[in-house]
Amino acid sequence: MISVPLPLFLTGLSAIFGALVLTRAWLPGAAKTFLALLAALIMVETLLVALRFAYEVEGVLVIQRLLPFWIGPLLYLGYMALSDRAARLQPASLLHLGAAAVLTAIVAALPPIRVALDAMIGASYAIYALLLLRLWRGGPDRLSQLGLAHVGFMRRMMLMGAGLLGLTLVMDTLIALDFARNDGANVGRLLSFASLLLIAMLAAATVISLRRSTSPPPSGAARSEDAALTERAEAYLEESRLFVDPQLSLTRLARRLGVTDRALSEAINRSRDKNVSQFINGFRVAEAARLLRETGDAVGAVGEAAGFLTRSNFYTEFNRVTGQSPGAYRKAQRT
């Protein structure tokens, strides 16, 4: 038995994390919702773990074994809402949360089979850790729904999230093996160790979230070089109209300008406070606005002509830049 209910410390830290999420005005609403739900879920789960193993309340087992299926989906969807895939968030939510609901229903309906349950939970943790790492490897430009000042912080949080899922997978595997070989004789020590590691991770996340960036501003010469390169990119896009190609990428644009991906990305970030996706989409939104004013083309056709790959991405970006839907913009211009 755990002498000190360390999981209760995790409950408290999760509450602090949830409060921080809800008070971050720069977080988009969808991301805030998913991450706050995640914090609430972890609060409940750690409280149930404390009741079961520290205070031997076995009645909570039924609920405790259902909640882990929701951790990975909520964490991944929270970061997807910050990315350039935010336009696909609704179908993705139906897919990932629907899968969690199906697994929850299966486990709730069937007699508990520990090996199968542990395998299903472990697979969920592994899949979502890999999905987060895949999103993280896309680089800062993937988090196109965030202001530049917050991208670095949220990328660090993304890595911590993937690490949390990986750590939980390892500890759940060790606990399952202990139940299989020793009838759970070492579960208390394993939970204490896991709780200490998770407390350290959540505490670090809390400290990082409260710290202000202390990186020095670029020098005057560096600012001048950034502005010059960004202006070259703007002039090239306006002249070539390359932005109407929905497959345009950072690498392709950088090659046309004869610079590295990193040099172009950093110049745009520092001189315009935007990532490359937002920078290019600004040209597309301007083109779409012109077409909405000057033509009678259908809204979907306008988005396609302006270079947007999907209608949902067009609506999301147009609303982000102008504060209006394309249809409302056209109506306002005509009246």
N, C-alpha and C positions, 0 to 999 in steps of 0.2 A: 504494500500500500504506500502511496505517496505521503510522506510526512508533511510536506508543505504543498498546497494545491497550486503548483506553478501555472497550470492552464488558466487559473483565474487572472493571473497577470496578463496573459494573452487576451483575455476577454476585455480587460481595461484598455490595453493598447489598441485593440481593434475598435473600441468605442472612440478613442482619440483619433485614430486614422479616419473613421467615418465622419467625425466632426470636421476634420481638416478638408476632406473631400467636399463636403456640403458648403463649406465657406470659401472655396476657391472660385472666385467669380470668373476666372479665365477658362475654367473647364466647360466644354459644351454640355448642354443639358443631358443628352443621351449618355455620355461618358460618366457624368456625375451620378446618374441614376444607377447604372450598372455597378460602379465602384462602391457606391453607398450600400447597395444591396449586398455586395460581396462582404463589406465590413460587418453588416448586420448578421450575415450568415456565419461568418467566422466567430462572431461574438456568441451566437447560439451554440455552435459546434464545440467551442472550447469550454463553454459553461457545462454542456452535457458531458464532455470528457471528464471535467472535474467532478461532477456529481457521480459519475459511474465509477471512476477509479480511485478518487480520493475519499469519497463518502459512501461508496458501494451501493449506489442507487441504481439497481439493475433495470428498473422500469424505463429508463431513458434510452436503452439500447435500440428500441424499435425506431425511434426518430434519428438517433445518432448515425445509424448505418445508411440512412437515406440522403442526408445532406451533402456528403462529399461529391456526389454526382453533379452538383450545381456550382462548385467552386471554380473549376476550370472554365466552363462556359461564360460565367459572369466576368471573370478576369479578362478573358480574351475579347469578349464583346465590348468591354470598357475601353480597351485599347484600340479596337477596330473603329470605334466611334471617333477616335482622334486621328485616324489615318486617311489616306487617299481612297480607302474603300468604304468610307462612311456612307456613300450613296447606296451601298448594298446592305446596309445594316438591318433593314427590316426583314428581308428574306433570310439573312444569316441568323438573325435572332430566332426566327421560326425554326430554322434547322437545328441550331445548337441547343436552344432551350427545349425544343420538342424532343430531341434525343435524350436530354437529361430527364424530361418528364416520363418518357417511355421506360428508361432504366429504373427510375424511381418506382414506377407502377409495377414493373416486373419483380423487383426486390420486395416490394410491399405485399405482393400477392402470393409469392411462392414461399415455401418453407426456407428458412435461412440455411444456406450452404456456404460455410465460411470460405472455402477455397475459391469457389466461383465468385463470391462477392468481392474478396480481396483482389482477384484478377481483374474484375470489371472496374473497380475503383482505381487500381494501379494503371490500367490502360488509359483511363480518362486523364489522370494526372500526366502521363507520358505524352499523350496526344496534344494536350493543350500547352504543355511546356515547349514542345517542338513548334507549335503554331506561333507562340509568342516569340521564340527565337527567330523564326522565319520573318516575322514582322520586324523585329529589331534589326536583322541583317539588311533590311531594305534601306537603312540609313536614315538620317534626320529628315530627309524630304518625304518619307512615308507619313510622318505625322503632320499632314498638311492642314488639319483643322485647328492646330495650335499656333499661337504666336511664337516667334522665334525665341523669345526670352525663356520660354517654358519647355522647349523641345528637349534640351539636354537633361533636365531634371526628370521628365517623364520617360526618357529612354533608360535612365538609371533605374527608375521604378519598374520598368518593364523587365529588365534583367533580374531585379530582385523578385519579381513575381514568378518568372520562370524558375529561379533558384528555389523559391518557396515550394513550388509544385514538385520540383525534383527532390528536395529534402523530405517532403511529406511522403513521396513515393518510396524513398529508401527506408524511412522509419516505419511506414506501414508494412513494408516487406519484412523487415526485421521482427516486428511485432507478430506478424502472421507466422513466421518461422518459429518464434518462441512458443506460440500457442500450439503449433503442430508437434514440437519436440519436447517442450518442457511444461506443457499445460499452462502457459502464461506466467511462469514463475518470475520472469525478469521484466514483465511488462511495466511495472512501476518505475524501474530504473530507466528503461528505454523512453518512457513518456517524459520523465524528468529531464533527460538529456535533450530530447526533441524540443521540449518546451523552452529550455534555456537558449537553444539555437534560434528558435522562432522569435523569442523575446528580443534577442540581439538584433535580428533582421528587422523586426517591426520598429524597434527603438531607433535603429540607424535610419530607417525610412522616415520616421517622424522628425529626427534631427535634421536630416537633409532637406526635408520639406519646409522647415522653419528658417533655414539659413538663406541669406541673401547672396546673390552671386558677387564674388569679390574679384573676378577676373578684370585685369586692367583694360581700359578702352584702347583701341588701336591708335597708333601715332597718326599725326597729320599726314605724313607721306603715305601711310598704308590706307587711310581713308580716301585720299586722292586717287590712288591706284584702284581701289575697290569701285569708286564712283565711275572712273573711266571705263573699266571693264564692263560694268553693268550698263552704262550708256551705249557701249558698243553692242552689247547683246540686244538692247532695246531697239537700236537702229537697224540691226540685222533682221530682227523679227518683223519689224514694220515694213522693211523693204522686201524681204523674201516671202513674208506671210507663211512662214514655216509652221506657225502655231496652229494653222487649220488642219494639220496632219495629226490625227488622234494618237499616232504612235510616236510622236516626238518625245525624246528622252533627254535627260541631262547630258549623257555621254555624247549623243548625236549633236546637240547644240554646242557643247564644248569643242568638239572636233571641228565644227564649221568655223569657230572663232579662233582655233589654233591654240587652245589652252587646256589645262587638265580639268577633269571633273571637279576636283576639290577646289581649285582656284576659282572657278566660276561659281560654285555653290557658296563658298565663303564670301565672295565679293557681293553676291546678291543678298545673302543673309545680313551682312554688316551694313551695306549701303541702303537697303530697302526694308530691312526688318521683315523679310519674307523668305520662305524657302522657295526652291526652284519651281515646284508644282504650283504654288500660289502665284508666282511671278508669271509663268506661262499662261495660267488660267485667267490672269488679269487681261491679257490680250484677247483671249477667247470671249470673255464676258463683254469686253468693249465691242468686239465684232458682232456678237449676238445682239447687243443693244442697238447697234446701227441697223442690223437687219430687221429687228422688231419695229424700229421707227420707220424705215424706208420701204419695207416690202410687206406683202400680205401673206407670206409663207407661213405654213403651220409652225407652231412653236417647236415641235419635235424636229422638223426639218431645219429650223434656224439653229438649234443646238448642234445638229450634225454638221451643218455647213461651217459653223464656227470652230469645229475641231473637238467637240466633246464626244467621248466614246459611247456614253450611255445617256439616256434622257434623265435618269435619276441624278447622275453626276452633274449634268447641266443645271438642273433645278437647284441642287445643293450649292454649287459654286456661284450661280447667279444671285441667289438669295443672300449668300455670305457677303458678296461684294456690294450689291445695291440695296439690300434690305427689303427687296420685293421679289415676288415670283415673276417669271417672264411674262405671264399673262397679265398680271397686275401692272407691270411696267408698261406694256404696250397700251393698255387701256388708259393709264395715266397720261402717256405721251399724246394720245389722240384727243383727250378731253382738255 
